[in-house]
Each structure stands twice: as C-alpha cells, then as structure tokens.
Amino acid sequence: MMQMDNMLFAFGLTLFAGLATGIGGAIAFFAKTTNTRFLSASLGFSAGVMLYVSFVEIFDKARISLAKQHGEQTGDLIAVLAFFGGLFFIALIDKLVPEYQNPHEMRRVEDMDAKHPPKGALMRMGLFSAGAIAIHNFPEGLATFVAAMADPQLGIAIAIAIAIHNIPEGIAISVPIYYATNSRAKAFTHSFLSGLAEPLGALAGILLLQYFFSDDIFGILFAAVAGIMVFISLDELLPAAQRYGEHHTSIYGLIAGMVIMAASLLLLG
C-alpha cells in the first residue's frame, strides 16, 4: 500500500504540471509578444531533462526491479518490451488524433492580432485543440505520478519539464477560443480545464499502484513511463522548440537540461 503523504505529494506535482496550460492561457492575454527564443530554449531544456532521466534513471530502475524477480536476462527483456510498449501506446494515442486537431501546431501571442477564419471555425479549432491536448495529457499525468512515487526528486524535475511543455499548449487553446467568443474567461477556462487530464492520469496511477502493486508491476510501469517520456520529448517537445526558434537554441536548451539533470542526480541522489 502507498504512503498517503507520498501519494498526495505525487498527485500535487501532477496537478501543478497539468494546470500549467492555464499559465499559457493567461500569457496569451497579458503578454504583447511571444518570447520565442526563451520558449525554444525552455522546451529544449524540458526535452533534455526527460530524455536523460528516461534513459539513465527511470529505465535503469525498471530493469533492476524486474531483474530481481526474473533474473538479469529475462528482466532486461521484459523492461525493453515494456519500454517500447509505453512508446507505442502514446504513439497510438497521437495517431488517433486527426492531423488537423493535433495540438502540436504552436501559436504565438501575436496571433491575437492576426486575421482569422470565421468564428465557428475558430471555436472548433480551439475545442479540438483542448480535447486533443487533454488526450495527450493523460499518459503524461500517469508518467509524472509514477516517477514522483518512485523518487520525489525525479518527480519534481519531470513535473517542471511537463509544465514548461504545457504552457504553449495553453496558448494554442486560448487564442482561437478568445477570437471565437470575445471572452477571455472562456478562453482561459478551456485552456485551464484541458490540463485536468493529467491528474486523471495520476488517479489511474493510484489505482494501479494501490491495488495491483508488486515489483513486476512497478518495473513494467516504470519502463513504460520511460518510453512515454521519450516519445513526448522527440515528437512534441523538440519539434515545438524548433518551430518557436532557431535550431541551435533548442539543442543548447536540450544539452543544458541534460547537464543540470545529471548534476542534480549526482549531487542529490
């Protein structure tokens, strides 16, 4: 059974990460321009953090846990299969969201002043973006929660990385809805609510760990989480970082994320 304090802490981190979409919604109204260079570096930084911890820390913990139960060779095989299972799981979710509804199209604050299609089309665009982002956020919430339960320090790093990732998604929701409704409140509310899918992912993690916990479940789930985060980094974070800025800015951010994550694990681990 899970300790209540650890569970509440992990759930709180997941809630923080998810509701960062609301920060993006607020930025769309209060900032006059998008600091694309900063967003590019930040998204690259998040990708660096998530890639490093996935390959160096999370997958390794999963492999060790499974090796204790099944021996090194079989444990490694199960860990690898679970890793690719998590990767293909989120890839399938991504594939099921139609291209024109996919939230990966980044928008800028300046889009608030641009010419727009009819209001009905804008409203559909905003609602489709909110729905697609909510679908994507569910496995992200599961990943954040499971990581935080296993290692609070790791959970904090992943929650911050996911939160940074969610800010431009909030902008992508709020801009079209604002122009469709002329209501800042509605635009902010939709961007804010889309992030609630992440704590729903955490609830799924609570059910899995509370009622089905074993070293096998932990190892398989942790390896799958590593796969989920690698896909998010390569399919969402890095492409978004490069769309917002220069190629090298995003790569420098990625390297900085890896270096800082490595240093924190060495110093505090």
ZISUL-V336083 format. One record per residue. RES is the residue in one letter. PHI is phi as a letter, one per 30 degrees, with the letter a starting at -180 (NA if undefined). OMEGA is omega in whole degrees, 0 to 359 (999 if undefined). NEAR is the number of other C-alpha atoms within 12 Angstrom. Layout:
res:RES phi:PHI omega:OMEGA near:NEAR
res:RES phi:PHI omega:OMEGA near:NEAR
//
This chain:
res:M phi:NA omega:183 near:15
res:M phi:d omega:173 near:22
res:Q phi:d omega:185 near:14
res:M phi:d omega:181 near:13
res:D phi:d omega:179 near:13
res:N phi:d omega:181 near:23
res:M phi:d omega:180 near:31
res:L phi:d omega:178 near:21
res:F phi:d omega:180 near:29
res:A phi:d omega:179 near:41
res:F phi:d omega:179 near:37
res:G phi:d omega:177 near:29
res:L phi:d omega:180 near:39
res:T phi:d omega:178 near:49
res:L phi:d omega:177 near:39
res:F phi:e omega:182 near:35
res:A phi:d omega:183 near:44
res:G phi:d omega:186 near:50
res:L phi:d omega:173 near:41
res:A phi:d omega:173 near:37
res:T phi:e omega:177 near:43
res:G phi:d omega:176 near:39
res:I phi:d omega:177 near:36
res:G phi:d omega:177 near:41
res:G phi:d omega:180 near:43
res:A phi:d omega:180 near:33
res:I phi:e omega:181 near:33
res:A phi:e omega:182 near:38
res:F phi:c omega:188 near:30
res:F phi:c omega:176 near:17
res:A phi:c omega:181 near:18
res:K phi:d omega:178 near:15
res:T phi:b omega:177 near:20
res:T phi:c omega:176 near:26
res:N phi:d omega:188 near:21
res:T phi:d omega:180 near:26
res:R phi:d omega:179 near:25
res:F phi:d omega:179 near:23
res:L phi:d omega:180 near:36
res:S phi:d omega:180 near:36
res:A phi:d omega:182 near:37
res:S phi:d omega:179 near:39
res:L phi:d omega:175 near:48
res:G phi:d omega:177 near:44
res:F phi:e omega:179 near:40
res:S phi:d omega:178 near:47
res:A phi:d omega:179 near:47
res:G phi:d omega:178 near:40
res:V phi:e omega:186 near:47
res:M phi:d omega:178 near:53
res:L phi:d omega:182 near:39
res:Y phi:d omega:183 near:35
res:V phi:d omega:179 near:43
res:S phi:d omega:185 near:41
res:F phi:d omega:188 near:29
res:V phi:c omega:188 near:24
res:E phi:c omega:189 near:33
res:I phi:d omega:180 near:43
res:F phi:d omega:180 near:41
res:D phi:d omega:177 near:28
res:K phi:d omega:179 near:33
res:A phi:d omega:181 near:41
res:R phi:d omega:180 near:40
res:I phi:d omega:181 near:29
res:S phi:d omega:181 near:30
res:L phi:d omega:179 near:33
res:A phi:d omega:178 near:25
res:K phi:d omega:183 near:21
res:Q phi:d omega:192 near:23
res:H phi:b omega:186 near:19
res:G phi:i omega:189 near:16
res:E phi:d omega:185 near:18
res:Q phi:d omega:180 near:16
res:T phi:d omega:178 near:19
res:G phi:d omega:178 near:28
res:D phi:d omega:180 near:27
res:L phi:d omega:179 near:23
res:I phi:d omega:179 near:32
res:A phi:d omega:180 near:41
res:V phi:d omega:179 near:30
res:L phi:d omega:179 near:27
res:A phi:d omega:177 near:31
res:F phi:e omega:181 near:34
res:F phi:d omega:174 near:28
res:G phi:d omega:177 near:25
res:G phi:d omega:180 near:33
res:L phi:d omega:181 near:32
res:F phi:d omega:177 near:24
res:F phi:d omega:181 near:28
res:I phi:d omega:175 near:35
res:A phi:d omega:178 near:26
res:L phi:d omega:176 near:19
res:I phi:e omega:180 near:25
res:D phi:d omega:182 near:29
res:K phi:d omega:182 near:18
res:L phi:d omega:177 near:16
res:V phi:d omega:181 near:23
res:P phi:e omega:185 near:16
res:E phi:e omega:184 near:15
res:Y phi:d omega:177 near:18
res:Q phi:c omega:187 near:28
res:N phi:d omega:185 near:30
res:P phi:d omega:185 near:39
res:H phi:d omega:177 near:37
res:E phi:d omega:184 near:29
res:M phi:d omega:177 near:37
res:R phi:b omega:181 near:35
res:R phi:c omega:176 near:35
res:V phi:e omega:180 near:33
res:E phi:d omega:179 near:22
res:D phi:d omega:178 near:25
res:M phi:d omega:184 near:32
res:D phi:c omega:182 near:16
res:A phi:d omega:175 near:13
res:K phi:d omega:187 near:13
res:H phi:b omega:174 near:19
res:P phi:d omega:180 near:15
res:P phi:e omega:186 near:15
res:K phi:d omega:179 near:19
res:G phi:d omega:179 near:17
res:A phi:d omega:179 near:19
res:L phi:d omega:181 near:28
res:M phi:d omega:178 near:29
res:R phi:d omega:179 near:25
res:M phi:e omega:181 near:32
res:G phi:d omega:181 near:41
res:L phi:d omega:176 near:35
res:F phi:d omega:178 near:30
res:S phi:d omega:180 near:42
res:A phi:d omega:180 near:43
res:G phi:d omega:181 near:31
res:A phi:d omega:179 near:35
res:I phi:d omega:178 near:46
res:A phi:d omega:178 near:39
res:I phi:d omega:179 near:32
res:H phi:d omega:185 near:45
res:N phi:d omega:182 near:46
res:F phi:e omega:178 near:36
res:P phi:d omega:176 near:45
res:E phi:d omega:178 near:54
res:G phi:d omega:177 near:46
res:L phi:d omega:181 near:46
res:A phi:d omega:181 near:55
res:T phi:d omega:183 near:56
res:F phi:d omega:182 near:50
res:V phi:d omega:179 near:52
res:A phi:d omega:181 near:47
res:A phi:d omega:178 near:35
res:M phi:d omega:181 near:38
res:A phi:d omega:184 near:32
res:D phi:a omega:183 near:26
res:P phi:e omega:179 near:28
res:Q phi:d omega:178 near:28
res:L phi:d omega:180 near:35
res:G phi:d omega:179 near:41
res:I phi:d omega:181 near:34
res:A phi:d omega:181 near:38
res:I phi:d omega:179 near:50
res:A phi:d omega:178 near:42
res:I phi:d omega:179 near:33
res:A phi:d omega:179 near:44
res:I phi:d omega:180 near:49
res:A phi:d omega:178 near:39
res:I phi:e omega:180 near:37
res:H phi:d omega:184 near:50
res:N phi:d omega:183 near:51
res:I phi:d omega:178 near:44
res:P phi:d omega:176 near:46
res:E phi:d omega:176 near:52
res:G phi:d omega:177 near:52
res:I phi:d omega:182 near:49
res:A phi:d omega:178 near:51
res:I phi:d omega:191 near:57
res:S phi:d omega:185 near:51
res:V phi:d omega:181 near:47
res:P phi:d omega:180 near:44
res:I phi:d omega:178 near:40
res:Y phi:d omega:182 near:38
res:Y phi:d omega:177 near:32
res:A phi:d omega:187 near:26
res:T phi:c omega:188 near:24
res:N phi:h omega:181 near:19
res:S phi:b omega:176 near:18
res:R phi:d omega:182 near:27
res:A phi:d omega:181 near:21
res:K phi:d omega:181 near:26
res:A phi:d omega:180 near:40
res:F phi:d omega:182 near:38
res:T phi:d omega:180 near:29
res:H phi:d omega:179 near:40
res:S phi:d omega:179 near:47
res:F phi:d omega:185 near:38
res:L phi:d omega:180 near:32
res:S phi:d omega:180 near:45
res:G phi:d omega:181 near:46
res:L phi:d omega:177 near:37
res:A phi:d omega:180 near:35
res:E phi:d omega:174 near:42
res:P phi:d omega:173 near:38
res:L phi:d omega:174 near:32
res:G phi:d omega:177 near:33
res:A phi:d omega:178 near:40
res:L phi:d omega:176 near:29
res:A phi:d omega:177 near:27
res:G phi:d omega:178 near:38
res:I phi:d omega:180 near:33
res:L phi:d omega:181 near:20
res:L phi:d omega:185 near:24
res:L phi:d omega:182 near:30
res:Q phi:d omega:189 near:21
res:Y phi:c omega:183 near:14
res:F phi:b omega:187 near:17
res:F phi:d omega:171 near:19
res:S phi:a omega:177 near:20
res:D phi:d omega:178 near:23
res:D phi:d omega:180 near:28
res:I phi:d omega:179 near:28
res:F phi:e omega:183 near:37
res:G phi:d omega:180 near:39
res:I phi:d omega:181 near:40
res:L phi:d omega:181 near:46
res:F phi:d omega:178 near:50
res:A phi:d omega:178 near:44
res:A phi:d omega:177 near:41
res:V phi:d omega:177 near:52
res:A phi:e omega:178 near:49
res:G phi:d omega:178 near:39
res:I phi:e omega:184 near:45
res:M phi:d omega:176 near:50
res:V phi:d omega:179 near:40
res:F phi:d omega:179 near:35
res:I phi:e omega:182 near:43
res:S phi:d omega:186 near:38
res:L phi:d omega:184 near:27
res:D phi:c omega:185 near:28
res:E phi:c omega:188 near:37
res:L phi:d omega:183 near:45
res:L phi:d omega:176 near:41
res:P phi:e omega:178 near:29
res:A phi:d omega:180 near:42
res:A phi:d omega:182 near:42
res:Q phi:d omega:176 near:33
res:R phi:d omega:181 near:27
res:Y phi:d omega:185 near:31
res:G phi:a omega:179 near:28
res:E phi:d omega:182 near:22
res:H phi:e omega:186 near:22
res:H phi:d omega:179 near:19
res:T phi:d omega:180 near:27
res:S phi:d omega:180 near:34
res:I phi:d omega:177 near:29
res:Y phi:d omega:177 near:28
res:G phi:d omega:179 near:33
res:L phi:d omega:180 near:35
res:I phi:d omega:179 near:27
res:A phi:d omega:178 near:26
res:G phi:d omega:179 near:32
res:M phi:d omega:182 near:30
res:V phi:d omega:182 near:23
res:I phi:d omega:178 near:23
res:M phi:d omega:179 near:35
res:A phi:d omega:181 near:26
res:A phi:d omega:182 near:16
res:S phi:d omega:178 near:20
res:L phi:d omega:179 near:22
res:L phi:d omega:184 near:13
res:L phi:d omega:186 near:10
res:L phi:c omega:183 near:13
res:G phi:d omega:999 near:13
//
